[in-house]
């Protein structure tokens, strides 16, 4: 895994989270369909496809984000979620 790409993906995930919180400020960031927002934003407004070396199908990325959220919660790790997700997205989509 290219650490620079992983760090950049983590930054993009963090930025998506911040943007989501702003857009959903009236609900304090609460949104049951958050993963759809993230995948739309990541594919339309970021370099995620370039960093991964391909453009994920939006519905697949949405599914993967939901699964990563569940796995991250179960793992109980102290690693920040954006870095944890980035590592796994790189593995899943073959980013370098």
N, CA, C and O atoms as a MOPAC input file, in Angstrom:
PM7 MOZYME 1SCF
protein

 N      0.84000 1    -1.17700 1     0.00000 1
 C      0.00000 1     0.00000 1     0.00000 1
 C      0.88500 1     1.24000 1     0.00000 1
 O      1.84600 1     1.31700 1     0.76500 1
 N      0.57200 1     2.19400 1    -0.83800 1
 C      1.26600 1     3.46300 1    -0.88200 1
 C      0.76800 1     4.32200 1     0.27000 1
 O     -0.40800 1     4.68000 1     0.32400 1
 N      1.67500 1     4.65200 1     1.19700 1
 C      1.26900 1     5.40100 1     2.38700 1
 C      0.74200 1     6.77800 1     2.04300 1
 O     -0.17500 1     7.27200 1     2.69900 1
 N      1.31200 1     7.41000 1     1.01300 1
 C      0.83600 1     8.73100 1     0.61000 1
 C     -0.61300 1     8.66600 1     0.14100 1
 O     -1.42500 1     9.51400 1     0.51400 1
 N     -0.94400 1     7.66600 1    -0.67700 1
 C     -2.31900 1     7.50500 1    -1.14300 1
 C     -3.24700 1     7.19400 1     0.02100 1
 O     -4.35200 1     7.73100 1     0.09900 1
 N     -2.80300 1     6.33500 1     0.92100 1
 C     -3.61200 1     6.00300 1     2.08700 1
 C     -3.88700 1     7.21600 1     2.95700 1
 O     -5.00400 1     7.40600 1     3.43900 1
 N     -2.85700 1     8.04000 1     3.15800 1
 C     -3.02600 1     9.25500 1     3.95900 1
 C     -3.97200 1    10.22600 1     3.26200 1
 O     -4.80000 1    10.87100 1     3.90500 1
 N     -3.84300 1    10.32200 1     1.95900 1
 C     -4.72700 1    11.23000 1     1.20700 1
 C     -6.16700 1    10.73800 1     1.23300 1
 O     -7.08900 1    11.54300 1     1.36600 1
 N     -6.37400 1     9.43800 1     1.10800 1
 C     -7.73200 1     8.88100 1     1.19200 1
 C     -8.30700 1     9.14500 1     2.57900 1
 O     -9.47900 1     9.50200 1     2.70400 1
 N     -7.50700 1     8.97600 1     3.60700 1
 C     -7.96600 1     9.26000 1     4.97000 1
 C     -8.37900 1    10.72600 1     5.09000 1
 O     -9.38400 1    11.03900 1     5.72900 1
 N     -7.61100 1    11.62000 1     4.48000 1
 C     -7.96700 1    13.04200 1     4.49800 1
 C     -9.29300 1    13.28500 1     3.77700 1
 O    -10.11600 1    14.08000 1     4.23000 1
 N     -9.49300 1    12.60200 1     2.66000 1
 C    -10.74300 1    12.75800 1     1.91700 1
 C    -11.93400 1    12.24100 1     2.71800 1
 O    -13.00500 1    12.84900 1     2.71500 1
 N    -11.74200 1    11.12500 1     3.39900 1
 C    -12.81400 1    10.59400 1     4.24200 1
 C    -13.15400 1    11.56400 1     5.36900 1
 O    -14.32400 1    11.77700 1     5.68700 1
 N    -12.12800 1    12.14300 1     5.96300 1
 C    -12.34900 1    13.12300 1     7.01200 1
 C    -13.09300 1    14.33900 1     6.45800 1
 O    -14.01500 1    14.85000 1     7.09400 1
 N    -12.69300 1    14.79400 1     5.28600 1
 C    -13.34400 1    15.93900 1     4.65300 1
 C    -14.80200 1    15.62000 1     4.31600 1
 O    -15.67800 1    16.46800 1     4.49000 1
 N    -15.06100 1    14.42100 1     3.84300 1
 C    -16.44100 1    14.00900 1     3.57100 1
 C    -17.25900 1    14.04300 1     4.85600 1
 O    -18.41200 1    14.47500 1     4.85800 1
 N    -16.65200 1    13.58100 1     5.95300 1
 C    -17.33700 1    13.60100 1     7.23700 1
 C    -17.64900 1    15.01400 1     7.70100 1
 O    -18.74200 1    15.28500 1     8.19600 1
 N    -16.68700 1    15.91100 1     7.54100 1
 C    -16.90900 1    17.30600 1     7.93000 1
 C    -17.99000 1    17.95000 1     7.07100 1
 O    -18.84200 1    18.67900 1     7.57800 1
 N    -17.95300 1    17.67800 1     5.77800 1
 C    -18.95800 1    18.21900 1     4.86400 1
 C    -20.33300 1    17.67000 1     5.21900 1
 O    -21.31800 1    18.40900 1     5.24400 1
 N    -20.39300 1    16.38400 1     5.48900 1
 C    -21.66200 1    15.75800 1     5.87600 1
 C    -22.22500 1    16.41000 1     7.13000 1
 O    -23.42100 1    16.68700 1     7.20800 1
 N    -21.37500 1    16.65100 1     8.09500 1
 C    -21.83700 1    17.25400 1     9.34800 1
 C    -22.38600 1    18.66700 1     9.10200 1
 O    -23.36900 1    19.07000 1     9.72500 1
 N    -21.75700 1    19.40200 1     8.20800 1
 C    -22.25400 1    20.74500 1     7.87400 1
 C    -23.61400 1    20.65600 1     7.17000 1
 O    -24.55600 1    21.36400 1     7.52700 1
 N    -23.70100 1    19.78300 1     6.17300 1
 C    -24.94500 1    19.64600 1     5.41400 1
 C    -26.09000 1    19.18900 1     6.32400 1
 O    -27.23500 1    19.60500 1     6.14700 1
 N    -25.77400 1    18.34000 1     7.28900 1
 C    -26.80200 1    17.82800 1     8.18600 1
 C    -26.70900 1    18.48800 1     9.56400 1
 O    -26.97100 1    17.85100 1    10.58400 1
 N    -26.33500 1    19.76300 1     9.58400 1
 C    -26.17900 1    20.47500 1    10.85400 1
 C    -27.49700 1    20.58600 1    11.61300 1
 O    -27.49500 1    20.65100 1    12.84200 1
 N    -28.61600 1    20.60900 1    10.90300 1
 C    -29.91400 1    20.71200 1    11.58200 1
 C    -30.23100 1    19.46200 1    12.39900 1
 O    -31.07500 1    19.50500 1    13.29500 1
 N    -29.55500 1    18.34100 1    12.09200 1
 C    -29.74500 1    17.10800 1    12.86800 1
 C    -28.46500 1    16.72500 1    13.60100 1
 O    -28.28500 1    15.57600 1    14.00500 1
 N    -27.57600 1    17.70700 1    13.76600 1
 C    -26.28500 1    17.49400 1    14.42100 1
 C    -25.48000 1    16.38000 1    13.74300 1
 O    -24.75900 1    15.62800 1    14.39800 1
 N    -25.62200 1    16.29600 1    12.42400 1
 C    -24.86000 1    15.31800 1    11.65200 1
 C    -25.49400 1    13.94500 1    11.57000 1
 O    -24.96900 1    13.06400 1    10.89000 1
 N    -26.60100 1    13.74800 1    12.24200 1
 C    -27.25600 1    12.43300 1    12.22500 1
 C    -27.96500 1    12.21000 1    10.89400 1
 O    -28.73800 1    13.05400 1    10.44300 1
 N    -27.69700 1    11.07800 1    10.27900 1
 C    -28.25700 1    10.72400 1     8.97700 1
 C    -28.12600 1     9.22100 1     8.82200 1
 O    -27.01800 1     8.69500 1     8.71900 1
 N    -29.24800 1     8.53600 1     8.80400 1
 C    -29.20100 1     7.07500 1     8.68400 1
 C    -28.62200 1     6.62100 1     7.34400 1
 O    -28.12600 1     5.49900 1     7.23400 1
 N    -28.68100 1     7.47300 1     6.33600 1
 C    -28.17400 1     7.13100 1     5.01200 1
 C    -26.85200 1     7.84500 1     4.72600 1
 O    -26.57800 1     8.23200 1     3.59000 1
 N    -26.03900 1     8.01400 1     5.77000 1
 C    -24.77800 1     8.74500 1     5.66500 1
 C    -23.85500 1     8.17400 1     4.59900 1
 O    -23.16900 1     8.92700 1     3.90900 1
 N    -23.83000 1     6.85800 1     4.45700 1
 C    -22.88800 1     6.22900 1     3.52900 1
 C    -23.17700 1     6.61600 1     2.07800 1
 O    -22.25500 1     6.70400 1     1.26700 1
 N    -24.43900 1     6.84700 1     1.74800 1
 C    -24.78200 1     7.29200 1     0.40100 1
 C    -24.23800 1     8.69500 1     0.15600 1
 O    -23.70200 1     8.98300 1    -0.91400 1
 N    -24.38100 1     9.56300 1     1.15000 1
 C    -23.81700 1    10.91100 1     1.03200 1
 C    -22.30800 1    10.83100 1     0.83000 1
 O    -21.76100 1    11.47600 1    -0.06500 1
 N    -21.63800 1    10.04100 1     1.66300 1
 C    -20.18200 1     9.91500 1     1.56900 1
 C    -19.76800 1     9.40800 1     0.19200 1
 O    -18.88200 1     9.98600 1    -0.43600 1
 N    -20.39300 1     8.34500 1    -0.28000 1
 C    -19.98100 1     7.77500 1    -1.56300 1
 C    -20.25700 1     8.75300 1    -2.70200 1
 O    -19.43800 1     8.88600 1    -3.61100 1
 N    -21.40500 1     9.44200 1    -2.66500 1
 C    -21.68100 1    10.45300 1    -3.69100 1
 C    -20.61400 1    11.54000 1    -3.67000 1
 O    -20.06400 1    11.90200 1    -4.71000 1
 N    -20.32900 1    12.05100 1    -2.49200 1
 C    -19.36300 1    13.13700 1    -2.35800 1
 C    -17.96500 1    12.68400 1    -2.78800 1
 O    -17.28200 1    13.38800 1    -3.53200 1
 N    -17.54900 1    11.51600 1    -2.32000 1
 C    -16.21200 1    11.02000 1    -2.64000 1
 C    -16.01900 1    10.80300 1    -4.13400 1
 O    -14.93400 1    11.04600 1    -4.66100 1
 N    -17.05200 1    10.35100 1    -4.81100 1
 C    -16.93300 1    10.07700 1    -6.24200 1
 C    -17.10300 1    11.33600 1    -7.09000 1
 O    -16.52000 1    11.43200 1    -8.17000 1
 N    -17.89000 1    12.30000 1    -6.62000 1
 C    -18.16000 1    13.50400 1    -7.41200 1
 C    -17.23200 1    14.67400 1    -7.09500 1
 O    -17.02600 1    15.54100 1    -7.94400 1
 N    -16.67200 1    14.71000 1    -5.89000 1
 C    -15.94800 1    15.90500 1    -5.45700 1
 C    -14.54800 1    15.63900 1    -4.92000 1
 O    -13.97600 1    16.49400 1    -4.24500 1
 N    -13.99700 1    14.48400 1    -5.20500 1
 C    -12.66600 1    14.18900 1    -4.66800 1
 C    -11.85100 1    13.37200 1    -5.67100 1
 O    -12.34500 1    12.95400 1    -6.71800 1
 N    -10.59600 1    13.16500 1    -5.31200 1
 C     -9.68100 1    12.36800 1    -6.13300 1
 C     -9.69100 1    10.88700 1    -5.74800 1
 O     -8.76900 1    10.15300 1    -6.10300 1
 N    -10.70800 1    10.44500 1    -5.03600 1
 C    -10.72900 1     9.04800 1    -4.59900 1
 C    -10.53600 1     8.07200 1    -5.76300 1
 O     -9.69300 1     7.18000 1    -5.65800 1
 N    -11.27800 1     8.20000 1    -6.86400 1
 C    -11.06700 1     7.24000 1    -7.96000 1
 C     -9.61900 1     7.22000 1    -8.45800 1
 O     -9.06900 1     6.15400 1    -8.73100 1
 N     -9.01700 1     8.38000 1    -8.57200 1
 C     -7.62300 1     8.46100 1    -9.02700 1
 C     -6.69400 1     7.77300 1    -8.02700 1
 O     -5.78800 1     7.03800 1    -8.42200 1
 N     -6.91500 1     8.00800 1    -6.74900 1
 C     -6.06400 1     7.41500 1    -5.71700 1
 C     -6.22500 1     5.90000 1    -5.64000 1
 O     -5.27700 1     5.18100 1    -5.32300 1
 N     -7.42900 1     5.42600 1    -5.93400 1
 C     -7.67200 1     3.97800 1    -5.91000 1
 C     -7.25600 1     3.30100 1    -7.21000 1
 O     -7.12300 1     2.07900 1    -7.26700 1
 N     -7.05300 1     4.09900 1    -8.24700 1
 C     -6.68500 1     3.52500 1    -9.54000 1
 C     -7.87400 1     3.07400 1   -10.35300 1
 O     -7.71000 1     2.51300 1   -11.43600 1
 N     -9.05000 1     3.30700 1    -9.85200 1
 C    -10.28700 1     3.01200 1   -10.58600 1
 C    -11.45600 1     3.67600 1    -9.87300 1
 O    -11.36000 1     4.06400 1    -8.70900 1
 N    -12.55100 1     3.79700 1   -10.59300 1
 C    -13.74700 1     4.42800 1   -10.03700 1
 C    -14.68500 1     3.33300 1    -9.51700 1
 O    -15.24700 1     2.57000 1   -10.30300 1
 N    -14.85300 1     3.25700 1    -8.19000 1
 C    -15.78100 1     2.26000 1    -7.66000 1
 C    -17.21500 1     2.53700 1    -8.10300 1
 O    -17.58600 1     3.68800 1    -8.33400 1
 N    -18.00300 1     1.50400 1    -8.21800 1
 C    -19.44000 1     1.66600 1    -8.43500 1
 C    -19.99400 1     2.28100 1    -7.14700 1
 O    -19.69100 1     1.81300 1    -6.05000 1
 N    -20.80200 1     3.32600 1    -7.28900 1
 C    -21.28000 1     4.05600 1    -6.11300 1
 C    -21.97300 1     3.13900 1    -5.10900 1
 O    -21.72100 1     3.23800 1    -3.90800 1
 N    -22.83400 1     2.25700 1    -5.58300 1
 C    -23.55100 1     1.37800 1    -4.65400 1
 C    -22.58800 1     0.43500 1    -3.93100 1
 O    -22.82600 1     0.08300 1    -2.77600 1
 N    -21.51400 1     0.02500 1    -4.58900 1
 C    -20.52200 1    -0.83600 1    -3.94600 1
 C    -19.76000 1    -0.06400 1    -2.88000 1
 O    -19.51200 1    -0.57700 1    -1.78900 1
 N    -19.38800 1     1.17400 1    -3.19900 1
 C    -18.69000 1     2.00000 1    -2.21900 1
 C    -19.58100 1     2.28000 1    -1.02400 1
 O    -19.11800 1     2.25500 1     0.11700 1
 N    -20.85600 1     2.54700 1    -1.27300 1
 C    -21.81300 1     2.77300 1    -0.17500 1
 C    -21.86500 1     1.54100 1     0.72000 1
 O    -21.77700 1     1.65500 1     1.94300 1
 N    -22.00800 1     0.37400 1     0.11800 1
 C    -22.04200 1    -0.88600 1     0.87700 1
 C    -20.76400 1    -1.07200 1     1.67900 1
 O    -20.80400 1    -1.43400 1     2.85500 1
 N    -19.64100 1    -0.82400 1     1.04100 1
 C    -18.35700 1    -1.00900 1     1.71500 1
 C    -18.20500 1    -0.06100 1     2.89700 1
 O    -17.67000 1    -0.45200 1     3.93400 1
 N    -18.66400 1     1.17200 1     2.75600 1
 C    -18.58800 1     2.11900 1     3.87200 1
 C    -19.43500 1     1.65800 1     5.05000 1
 O    -19.01800 1     1.77800 1     6.20200 1
 N    -20.61100 1     1.13600 1     4.76800 1
 C    -21.47400 1     0.61900 1     5.84000 1
 C    -20.79600 1    -0.56300 1     6.53000 1
 O    -20.77700 1    -0.64200 1     7.75800 1
 N    -20.24600 1    -1.47100 1     5.74400 1
 C    -19.56000 1    -2.63100 1     6.31800 1
 C    -18.33200 1    -2.20600 1     7.12900 1
 O    -18.07200 1    -2.75800 1     8.19800 1
 N    -17.58300 1    -1.23300 1     6.62400 1
 C    -16.41500 1    -0.74200 1     7.36500 1
 C    -16.83000 1    -0.12100 1     8.69200 1
 O    -16.14900 1    -0.28900 1     9.70300 1
 N    -17.93700 1     0.59000 1     8.68500 1
 C    -18.43600 1     1.19100 1     9.92700 1
 C    -18.74400 1     0.11100 1    10.95900 1
 O    -18.38700 1     0.24600 1    12.12900 1
 N    -19.39700 1    -0.94400 1    10.53100 1
 C    -19.72500 1    -2.05100 1    11.43600 1
 C    -18.46000 1    -2.73800 1    11.94400 1
 O    -18.34700 1    -3.03700 1    13.13200 1
 N    -17.50900 1    -2.98900 1    11.04100 1
 C    -16.25700 1    -3.65800 1    11.41700 1
 C    -15.41700 1    -2.78300 1    12.34900 1
 O    -14.82100 1    -3.27900 1    13.30600 1
 N    -15.37400 1    -1.50400 1    12.07100 1
 C    -14.59900 1    -0.57400 1    12.89500 1
 C    -15.15700 1    -0.54400 1    14.31800 1
 O    -14.40100 1    -0.55500 1    15.29000 1
 N    -16.47500 1    -0.50600 1    14.43200 1
 C    -17.11100 1    -0.50100 1    15.75300 1
 C    -16.77700 1    -1.78300 1    16.50700 1
 O    -16.46500 1    -1.73500 1    17.69700 1
 N    -16.84000 1    -2.92600 1    15.83200 1
 C    -16.53700 1    -4.21500 1    16.46300 1
 C    -15.06100 1    -4.32600 1    16.84300 1
 O    -14.72400 1    -4.91800 1    17.86900 1
 N    -14.18500 1    -3.75700 1    16.01900 1
 C    -12.74100 1    -3.87800 1    16.25400 1
 C    -12.30200 1    -3.14600 1    17.51800 1
 O    -11.33700 1    -3.55000 1    18.16600 1
 N    -12.99400 1    -2.08700 1    17.86700 1
 C    -12.64100 1    -1.34600 1    19.07700 1
 C    -11.22700 1    -0.78100 1    19.04300 1
 O    -10.58300 1    -0.66100 1    20.08500 1
 N    -10.74700 1    -0.43800 1    17.87600 1
 C     -9.39400 1     0.06700 1    17.70700 1
 C     -9.29200 1     1.53600 1    18.10700 1
 O    -10.28800 1     2.26000 1    18.10000 1
 N     -8.09500 1     1.96500 1    18.45000 1
 C     -7.87200 1     3.37500 1    18.75300 1
 C     -7.41400 1     4.14100 1    17.51500 1
 O     -7.27400 1     5.36400 1    17.55400 1
 N     -7.18100 1     3.41700 1    16.41300 1
 C     -6.77900 1     4.06300 1    15.16800 1
 C     -7.93100 1     4.94300 1    14.68300 1
 O     -9.08100 1     4.50200 1    14.69500 1
 N     -7.65100 1     6.16400 1    14.26200 1
 C     -8.72500 1     7.01800 1    13.75200 1
 C     -9.45900 1     6.34800 1    12.58800 1
 O     -8.84700 1     5.70800 1    11.73400 1
 N    -10.77600 1     6.51000 1    12.57500 1
 C    -11.57400 1     5.81700 1    11.55900 1
 C    -11.14800 1     6.14600 1    10.13200 1
 O    -11.12500 1     5.23300 1     9.30600 1
 N    -10.80500 1     7.40400 1     9.78200 1
 C    -10.44500 1     7.64400 1     8.37900 1
 C     -9.24300 1     6.81800 1     7.91500 1
 O     -9.24800 1     6.29500 1     6.80000 1
 N     -8.22800 1     6.69600 1     8.74600 1
 C     -7.04300 1     5.90600 1     8.37600 1
 C     -7.38900 1     4.42600 1     8.28900 1
 O     -6.92400 1     3.72500 1     7.39100 1
 N     -8.20000 1     3.95900 1     9.21700 1
 C     -8.61100 1     2.55000 1     9.24300 1
 C     -9.40200 1     2.20700 1     7.98600 1
 O     -9.14800 1     1.18900 1     7.34200 1
 N    -10.36900 1     3.07000 1     7.64100 1
 C    -11.17300 1     2.86100 1     6.43100 1
 C    -10.28100 1     2.91600 1     5.19100 1
 O    -10.41000 1     2.08400 1     4.29300 1
 N     -9.37000 1     3.90300 1     5.14200 1
 C     -8.51800 1     4.08600 1     3.97100 1
 C     -7.70500 1     2.83100 1     3.66900 1
 O     -7.60400 1     2.41300 1     2.51600 1
 N     -7.13100 1     2.23800 1     4.70200 1
 C     -6.35100 1     1.01100 1     4.50600 1
 C     -7.19800 1    -0.07200 1     3.84700 1
 O     -6.74500 1    -0.75900 1     2.93100 1
 N     -8.40300 1    -0.21100 1     4.31400 1
 C     -9.27500 1    -1.27100 1     3.79500 1
 C     -9.82000 1    -0.95000 1     2.42000 1
 O     -9.98500 1    -1.85100 1     1.59800 1
 N    -10.10100 1     0.31300 1     2.15200 1
 C    -10.54400 1     0.69000 1     0.80700 1
 C     -9.42800 1     0.47000 1    -0.20700 1
 O     -9.68700 1     0.05000 1    -1.33500 1
 N     -8.20000 1     0.74900 1     0.18400 1
 C     -7.05100 1     0.50800 1    -0.69700 1
 C     -6.94000 1    -0.98600 1    -1.01300 1
 O     -6.68200 1    -1.36900 1    -2.15400 1
 N     -7.13500 1    -1.81000 1    -0.01000 1
 C     -7.06800 1    -3.26000 1    -0.21300 1
 C     -8.21400 1    -3.72900 1    -1.11700 1
 O     -8.00100 1    -4.51300 1    -2.04200 1
 N     -9.40900 1    -3.25100 1    -0.84500 1
 C    -10.59100 1    -3.66500 1    -1.59100 1
 C    -10.52000 1    -3.24500 1    -3.05400 1
 O    -10.84800 1    -4.02700 1    -3.94600 1
 N    -10.09600 1    -2.02000 1    -3.29600 1
 C    -10.11500 1    -1.49000 1    -4.65500 1
 C     -8.75900 1    -1.47900 1    -5.34200 1
 O     -8.63200 1    -0.99700 1    -6.46800 1
 N     -7.74500 1    -2.01000 1    -4.66400 1
 C     -6.45400 1    -2.17500 1    -5.30500 1
 C     -5.68800 1    -0.89900 1    -5.55200 1
 O     -4.89800 1    -0.81500 1    -6.49200 1
 N     -5.91700 1     0.10400 1    -4.70900 1
 C     -5.18600 1     1.34800 1    -4.86600 1
 C     -3.71000 1     1.15900 1    -4.56600 1
 O     -3.32100 1     0.24300 1    -3.84200 1
 N     -2.90900 1     2.02100 1    -5.12300 1
 C     -1.46300 1     1.90600 1    -4.89400 1
 C     -0.89400 1     3.21100 1    -4.40700 1
 O      0.30800 1     3.30600 1    -4.16000 1

